């Protein structure tokens, strides 16, 4: 269905018309599981999180995510 795509703002442009895409079940759950896996594997003792090299381009090149104090 397109419910999850609408929530995430995922759209497809077909000529001049823009429509939401259909997504697989669990799209929202999969993204939260991804975040949990990143935290479990890359969180450091001070609470910061190392960003894997593959994801750094999507975070403006940031190598470390630090918690707000």
N, C-alpha and C positions, 0 to 999 in steps of 0.2 A: 504494500500500500504506500501511499505518499505521505502518511501522517508524520513519520520520522523525518522524511526529507523536508517537509514544511518546517518542522521544529529546528532542524539544522540549517535551513536556508539553502539546501542543495537544489540547484535548478539547472535546466538544460535549455539552451537557446536553439530553436529550430526555425531558421530564417529570422523573422521579426518577432515571433512568439516565444515567450519564456514560460516554461512549465516545470513543476517539481518532478523530480525523478522518483521512481519506485525504488525502495531499498529492501535489503534482505532483513528478515526478522532478527532482532537483537542488535541492531546497529548502535543504539544508544548504550546498551549494556556492554557491547564490545569495546566501545571507546572508554568506558569507565574501567573495564578490566585492563585495558592498555595502560591507563594512568596508574593503576594499582601495581602492575608489573614493573613499571618504570620506578616507582617509589621503592618497592621491595628490593630491586636490584641496584639502584643508583643513589639512594639516600645516604648521606654522610652523617657522622655523629653530631654535627652542629645543626642538623635539620635541613641543610642545603641539599640540592639534588644535582648530580652531574648529568649533563645532557649528552646522550650518545652522539657521536660525530654525524651519524646518518640523519639525526633530527635537528642539528644545529642550524642548517640553512632555513628551516621553517620558524626558527626563533631568533631571527636576525643575528645569527652567529654566536649567540650566548652559549657559554660553556657551563655555567653554573646558574641554577635558580635558587635564590635565597629567600627564606621566609620573611614576611613583613613583621617588624617588631613593634 
